[in-house]
Amino acid sequence: MANSVGWHVYRYELERSALALPGDLSAYASDLRSWAERLGRRHGQRFLLGPDGLPDLRVNAFFAAPTMRNVSDLTNRDYAYSLALWLNFLLVRARGWWEATEEDAEEFQFWRLTDPGNDGRVQTSSFARDVAGCRKFYRWAGKRYGVLDPFDELEYGRGRRQENVKWLDPAAIRRWRDLGVRGRGLDGRVDRRWRGRNDQRDGAFVDGLYGTGLRLSSWASVVLPELPRTAPGRGYFTCSLADQCAKGGYGYTYWMPRAVASGVHAYHEGARARAVRRAQESDLYESVRGLRVVRLSGKRQGVGIPDGKGGTAQHAWNDLSPQVRKRLFMEGPQGLEPLWLWLNEDGMPRDAHGWHHTFDAANTRIADLGLEHFTCTAHMHRHSFALKWFSVGRLIFAKRLGHLTEEEMRDFREQFGDHWHLVQTMLGHRRVETTKEVYLEPFRNLQVDLLLAHADGFPVERFMADPFAGHPRVRTDPLAVAR
């Protein structure tokens, strides 16, 4: 399975400069982009190419089908790689996907989860994603081509959701950020070998992941009008995550710490503004296909988008997907500017999947500095965010409510809920049971607004240092430990 020859995942990049078709194909369309669009392909849509460099049109039709257009880009990506993995497994067994049997699915399960000869074995949660993608494909293919679903009767234990949960404490979060994306050395000073050019952007992004608890895809999809207006004396700012940018399509209220908001605004006025100016000077934005120049409403809750008939249609930010948001521009004094917050160096909106490369590069840099096993992923920031509020809530609960009798405590819980409801609210989970499944043992809490007021400036690090020192699931600052 390590052979590089096999099925691979690609994407249509229809926003790049159009390439002319060879003479024999010019009768079909003037360029490759026009041809792809004529065939109903969309920018960013995945497709697979086989070991001979040729596609299976039946497989690629699946990615163009409504069943895949109605799921998130992240799910599209995961299902594409899961399906490619399955096709490569069948390739080794010399079997076509339309010929696959239940025995093939069971062997695939053994190889993914148990086979000692497979160094890339995964947890059951990852295998569950593979099965979900393959089942979706076979349900679609079964209606069109009459093939059977080899995964239909497959049984497997999904395992406990918390099995892969890892955290960093606040000091480790800062150390990872400074070493990995801000170019610091082990002594805390700027590393003269550092050649990074996006430290302000990347630092603001990772600070936001930890400060807000948002998922990577959600934080990556924020637009300028959704940023809070800073005000003196406030430690947190209330924000709204749009339904179209949230997992499962359910947005929620989240809170942005002042330090995060300040870092984002500094990026907006600094590195981002410079990237926009460079793009404006090179007329880059004028060449963007599908661009929409919009009109913002005074209350920043919606946007007017040209309707193609000479008028403007009002849309709430809550209803606009990341794909639509990336094409929205406003007209400023110096020209066009994207409303998408996070930009690449060339001034174009940054795809969410690009941030995974940022984390990979940061982990590689830290390893090159000589720190082993000090890695971090985007979702570990979210887990660390949950642990932070668990810790703060527990301490404040004991400090502020320790004088209450057992009956008074019971009344308080009935009125305000318990600590699990706080963590559930901060993470945007729809069910408190989800929070309990993923994180720590039950503990009691305060009302969200009251806890936020106490958490502003609260010595979280000092409190967390002792109870979580040496915990197998919590990574701490390795340099502080060394000292």
C-alpha positions in Angstrom: 0.0 0.0 0.0 3.0 2.3 0.2 3.3 2.3 -3.6 2.9 5.8 -5.0 1.1 4.4 -8.0 -2.6 4.3 -7.3 -5.7 6.5 -7.0 -5.1 10.1 -6.0 -7.3 13.0 -5.0 -7.3 16.3 -7.0 -9.3 19.5 -7.1 -10.6 21.7 -9.8 -8.9 25.1 -9.6 -11.2 27.1 -11.8 -10.1 30.5 -10.5 -6.6 30.2 -12.0 -5.7 31.6 -15.4 -7.4 29.5 -18.1 -5.2 27.1 -20.1 -5.8 26.8 -23.8 -6.8 23.3 -24.9 -4.7 21.4 -27.5 -5.8 21.7 -31.1 -7.6 18.4 -31.2 -9.8 19.4 -28.3 -10.4 23.1 -29.1 -13.6 22.2 -30.8 -15.2 21.4 -27.5 -14.2 24.6 -25.7 -11.8 27.5 -25.9 -9.9 26.6 -22.7 -9.8 24.0 -20.0 -11.8 26.0 -17.5 -14.7 26.6 -19.9 -14.7 22.9 -20.7 -14.8 21.9 -17.0 -17.6 24.4 -16.4 -19.6 23.1 -19.4 -19.4 19.7 -17.9 -20.9 21.0 -14.6 -17.7 21.0 -12.6 -17.3 23.5 -9.7 -14.3 25.3 -8.4 -12.8 23.2 -5.5 -14.7 20.0 -6.5 -12.7 16.9 -5.9 -12.0 14.2 -8.5 -9.9 11.0 -8.6 -7.4 9.8 -11.1 -6.4 6.1 -11.3 -3.0 4.4 -11.5 -3.0 4.9 -15.3 -3.6 8.6 -15.0 -7.2 8.2 -16.2 -10.4 8.9 -14.3 -13.4 6.7 -13.6 -16.2 8.9 -14.8 -18.7 7.0 -12.6 -16.7 7.7 -9.5 -16.1 11.4 -10.3 -19.8 11.9 -11.1 -20.4 11.1 -7.4 -18.5 14.2 -6.3 -20.6 16.3 -8.7 -23.9 14.9 -7.4 -26.3 16.8 -5.2 -25.6 14.4 -2.3 -22.0 15.7 -2.1 -22.8 19.4 -2.9 -25.0 19.4 0.2 -22.2 18.5 2.6 -19.3 20.7 3.9 -16.0 21.1 2.1 -14.3 19.4 5.0 -16.6 16.3 4.6 -16.1 16.4 0.9 -12.3 16.2 1.4 -12.5 13.5 4.0 -14.8 11.3 1.9 -12.6 11.8 -1.2 -9.5 10.5 0.6 -11.5 7.7 2.2 -12.8 6.6 -1.2 -9.3 6.8 -2.8 -8.0 4.7 0.1 -10.6 2.0 -0.5 -10.0 2.0 -4.3 -6.2 1.6 -3.6 -7.0 -1.3 -1.2 -9.1 -3.0 -3.9 -6.3 -2.3 -6.5 -4.0 -4.5 -4.4 -6.7 -7.2 -4.4 -7.2 -6.9 -8.2 -10.8 -6.1 -7.8 -13.0 -3.3 -9.2 -15.2 -1.2 -6.8 -18.3 -2.5 -8.5 -17.1 -6.1 -7.7 -16.3 -5.6 -4.0 -17.9 -8.0 -1.5 -18.5 -8.0 2.2 -15.4 -10.0 2.6 -13.4 -7.2 1.0 -14.9 -4.7 3.4 -14.0 -7.0 6.4 -10.4 -7.3 5.1 -10.3 -3.6 4.7 -11.4 -3.2 8.3 -8.7 -5.6 9.5 -6.0 -3.8 7.5 -7.0 -0.4 8.8 -7.5 -1.3 12.4 -5.6 -4.4 13.3 -3.1 -5.7 10.7 0.4 -5.7 12.4 1.9 -5.3 8.9 0.2 -2.0 8.4 2.3 0.8 10.1 -0.6 3.3 9.3 -3.2 1.6 11.5 -5.9 4.1 12.8 -8.3 4.5 15.6 -11.9 3.4 15.2 -13.0 7.0 14.9 -10.9 7.4 11.7 -12.2 4.1 10.3 -15.7 5.2 11.0 -15.1 8.2 8.7 -13.8 5.9 6.0 -16.9 3.7 6.3 -19.2 6.7 6.2 -17.6 8.0 3.0 -17.7 4.6 1.3 -21.3 3.9 2.4 -22.4 7.3 0.9 -20.7 6.4 -2.3 -22.3 3.0 -2.6 -25.8 4.3 -1.7 -25.4 6.7 -4.6 -23.9 4.2 -7.0 -26.4 1.5 -6.1 -29.3 3.6 -7.4 -27.5 4.4 -10.7 -25.4 1.3 -11.4 -27.1 -1.4 -9.4 -24.1 -2.3 -7.4 -24.3 -3.7 -3.9 -22.9 -2.0 -0.8 -20.1 -4.2 0.7 -20.2 -2.0 3.9 -23.9 -2.5 4.5 -23.6 -5.2 7.1 -20.1 -4.3 8.4 -20.0 -4.1 12.2 -17.3 -2.4 14.2 -16.8 -0.8 17.6 -16.7 2.9 17.3 -14.7 3.3 20.5 -14.9 6.0 23.0 -14.7 9.5 21.6 -12.2 10.7 24.1 -9.5 8.2 23.1 -7.6 10.7 21.0 -8.1 13.8 23.1 -4.9 15.6 23.9 -4.3 19.0 25.5 -1.7 21.7 26.0 -1.7 24.0 29.0 -1.6 27.8 28.5 2.2 28.0 28.8 2.7 25.2 26.3 0.2 26.8 23.9 2.2 30.0 23.9 5.5 28.2 23.6 4.3 26.2 20.6 3.0 29.4 18.9 6.2 31.3 19.6 8.5 28.6 18.4 6.4 27.3 15.5 4.8 30.3 13.9 6.5 33.4 15.3 10.1 32.3 14.7 11.4 32.4 18.2 14.3 30.3 19.4 14.5 28.2 22.5 15.8 31.2 24.4 12.7 33.2 23.5 14.5 35.5 21.2 13.9 35.9 17.4 15.7 33.1 15.6 18.1 34.6 13.1 17.5 31.6 10.8 13.8 32.3 10.7 12.6 33.0 7.2 8.8 33.1 7.8 6.8 36.0 6.4 3.4 35.3 7.9 4.1 35.3 11.6 1.6 38.1 12.4 -1.2 36.3 10.5 -0.4 32.9 11.8 0.1 34.0 15.4 -3.3 35.8 15.3 -4.9 32.7 13.9 -3.6 30.2 16.4 -4.3 32.6 19.3 -7.9 32.8 18.0 -8.3 29.0 18.0 -7.3 28.8 21.6 -9.0 32.0 22.7 -12.4 31.2 21.1 -12.5 27.4 21.0 -13.7 27.5 17.4 -13.0 24.7 15.0 -10.4 25.4 12.3 -12.9 25.5 9.4 -15.1 27.9 11.4 -12.4 30.4 12.4 -11.0 30.3 8.9 -14.3 31.4 7.4 -14.8 34.6 9.4 -15.4 37.8 7.4 -14.5 41.4 8.4 -18.0 42.5 9.4 -18.2 39.6 11.9 -15.3 40.9 13.9 -16.3 42.6 17.1 -15.8 46.3 17.7 -13.4 46.7 20.5 -14.4 48.8 23.5 -12.4 49.9 26.6 -12.9 48.0 29.8 -14.2 44.8 28.2 -12.3 41.5 28.5 -14.5 39.5 26.1 -16.6 40.3 23.1 -19.7 38.4 22.1 -19.6 37.0 18.6 -21.9 34.8 16.4 -20.8 31.8 14.4 -22.9 31.5 11.2 -24.9 28.3 10.7 -23.3 27.9 7.3 -19.8 27.9 8.8 -20.5 25.6 11.7 -20.2 21.9 12.0 -23.6 20.3 11.2 -25.0 23.7 10.2 -25.7 24.9 13.7 -24.1 28.1 14.6 -23.7 29.5 18.1 -22.6 32.4 20.2 -18.9 32.5 21.2 -16.7 34.9 23.1 -13.5 36.5 21.8 -10.9 37.6 24.4 -9.6 41.1 24.2 -6.1 39.8 23.4 -7.4 37.8 20.5 -9.4 40.7 19.1 -6.4 43.0 19.4 -4.2 40.5 17.6 -6.7 40.1 14.8 -7.1 43.9 14.4 -3.3 44.3 14.4 -3.1 41.8 11.6 -6.0 43.5 9.7 -4.2 46.8 9.8 -0.7 45.4 9.3 0.2 42.4 7.3 -3.2 42.0 5.8 -3.4 45.6 4.6 0.0 45.3 3.0 -1.1 42.1 1.1 -4.3 43.9 -0.1 -2.3 46.9 -1.3 0.1 44.6 -3.3 -2.9 42.9 -4.9 -4.6 46.2 -5.7 -1.4 47.6 -7.3 -1.1 44.5 -9.5 -4.8 44.5 -10.4 -5.1 41.0 -9.1 -8.6 41.3 -7.8 -10.0 42.4 -11.2 -9.1 39.0 -12.6 -11.0 37.0 -10.0 -13.8 35.0 -11.6 -17.2 35.0 -9.9 -16.2 38.1 -7.8 -19.2 39.9 -6.2 -18.8 43.6 -5.2 -21.2 43.9 -2.3 -22.8 46.6 -0.1 -22.6 46.3 3.6 -25.6 47.1 5.8 -25.2 49.7 8.5 -25.7 47.2 11.3 -23.1 44.7 9.9 -25.6 41.9 10.2 -26.1 41.4 6.5 -24.8 42.2 3.1 -26.3 43.3 -0.2 -25.2 41.0 -3.1 -25.8 41.8 -6.8 -28.7 39.6 -8.0 -27.6 39.5 -11.7 -30.6 41.6 -12.7 -29.3 45.0 -11.9 -30.5 44.9 -8.3 -29.3 43.9 -4.9 -30.5 41.0 -2.7 -30.0 41.3 1.0 -28.5 38.3 2.8 -27.8 37.6 6.4 -24.2 36.5 7.2 -25.7 33.5 8.9 -26.9 32.2 5.5 -23.7 32.5 3.5 -21.3 29.6 3.1 -17.5 29.8 3.1 -17.6 29.2 -0.7 -19.8 32.3 -1.2 -17.9 34.4 1.4 -14.6 33.9 -0.4 -16.0 35.7 -3.5 -17.3 38.8 -1.7 -15.4 42.0 -2.1 -16.0 45.6 -1.1 -15.0 48.8 -2.9 -12.6 50.9 -0.8 -10.7 54.1 -1.4 -7.8 52.2 -3.0 -9.9 49.7 -4.9 -11.4 46.2 -4.3 -10.7 44.4 -1.0 -11.8 40.9 0.1 -14.2 40.6 3.0 -12.6 37.3 3.9 -10.4 37.9 7.0 -7.5 35.5 6.4 -5.5 36.1 3.2 -2.5 34.5 1.6 0.6 36.6 0.9 -0.7 37.5 -2.6 -3.9 39.0 -1.0 -6.2 36.2 -2.0 -8.5 34.5 0.5 -6.8 31.6 2.2 -8.5 28.2 2.0 -9.2 26.5 5.3 -7.1 23.4 4.3 -4.1 25.7 4.0 -4.0 26.1 7.7 -3.2 22.4 8.1 0.0 23.1 6.2 0.8 25.9 8.7 0.5 23.4 11.6 2.6 20.8 9.8 5.3 23.4 9.1 5.3 24.6 12.7 5.6 21.1 14.1 8.5 20.4 11.7 10.3 23.5 12.8 9.9 22.7 16.5 11.2 19.2 15.9 14.2 20.7 14.0 14.9 22.8 17.1 15.4 19.6 19.1 12.1 19.4 21.0 10.7 15.9 20.5 7.0 15.0 21.0 6.0 18.7 21.3 3.5 18.8 18.6 0.1 20.5 18.2 -2.9 20.3 15.9 -5.7 22.8 15.4 -8.2 20.6 17.2 -5.8 20.3 20.2 -6.4 24.1 20.6 -10.1 23.4 21.0 -9.4 20.6 23.5 -7.1 22.9 25.4 -9.8 25.6 25.4 -12.2 23.1 27.0 -9.6 22.2 29.7 -9.0 25.9 30.4 -12.7 26.5 31.2 -12.9 23.3 33.2 -10.0 24.5 35.3 -11.3 28.1 35.8 -14.8 26.9 36.5 -13.7 24.4 39.1 -11.6 27.0 41.0 -14.1 29.8 40.9 -16.9 27.4 41.9 -14.9 26.4 45.0 -13.8 30.0 45.8 -17.1 31.8 45.3 -19.7 29.2 46.3 -17.9 27.2 48.9 -20.0 28.9 51.7 -23.3 27.6 50.4 -25.1 24.7 52.1 -25.8 21.5 50.1 -29.4 22.6 49.7 -28.4 26.0 48.4 -25.9 24.5 46.0 -28.7 22.2 44.7 -30.9 25.2 44.1 -28.1 27.1 42.4 -27.5 24.1 40.0 -31.2 23.9 39.2 -31.3 27.6 38.4 -28.1 28.0 36.4 -27.1 24.5 35.4 -23.8 22.9 36.2 -20.2 23.2 34.9 -20.9 20.9 32.0 -23.4 23.3 30.6 -20.8 26.1 30.7 -18.3 24.0 28.7 -21.1 22.9 26.3 -22.0 26.5 25.7 -18.4 27.6 25.2 -17.8 24.8 22.7 -21.1 25.2 20.9 -22.2 21.6 21.4 -25.9 21.0 20.9 -26.1 18.4 23.6 -24.4 18.4 27.0 -24.0 14.6 26.6 -21.6 15.2 23.7 -19.4 17.3 26.0 -19.4 14.7 28.7 -18.5 12.0 26.2 -15.4 13.9 24.9 -13.9 15.5 28.0 -13.4 15.1 31.7 -15.4 13.7 34.6 -18.5 15.8 35.5 -18.0 18.9 37.5 -20.2 21.8 38.6 -20.1 25.3 37.2 -21.3 28.9 37.2 -23.5 30.8 34.8 -21.6 31.7 31.6 -21.6 35.5 32.0 -20.7 35.4 35.7 -17.8 33.1 35.0 -16.5 35.2 32.1 -16.4 38.2 34.3 -14.3 36.4 36.9 -12.1 34.7 34.2 -10.9 38.0 32.8 -7.4 38.4 34.3 -7.8 35.2 36.3 -4.4 33.5 37.1 -5.3 30.4 35.0 -1.7 29.3 34.5 -0.9 29.3 38.2 -3.9 27.3 39.1 -3.4 24.7 36.3 0.3 24.2 36.9 -0.1 21.9 39.9 -3.1 19.8 39.3 -2.2 18.9 35.7 1.6 18.6 36.1 2.6 15.2 34.8 -0.9 14.3 33.5 -0.5 11.9 30.6 -3.0 13.7 28.4 -1.7 17.3 29.1 1.4 18.7 27.5 3.1 21.4 29.3 5.9 23.9 28.4 8.9 21.6 28.0 11.4 24.5 28.5 9.7 25.5 31.8 9.9 21.9 33.0 13.6 21.8 32.1 14.3 24.8 34.2 
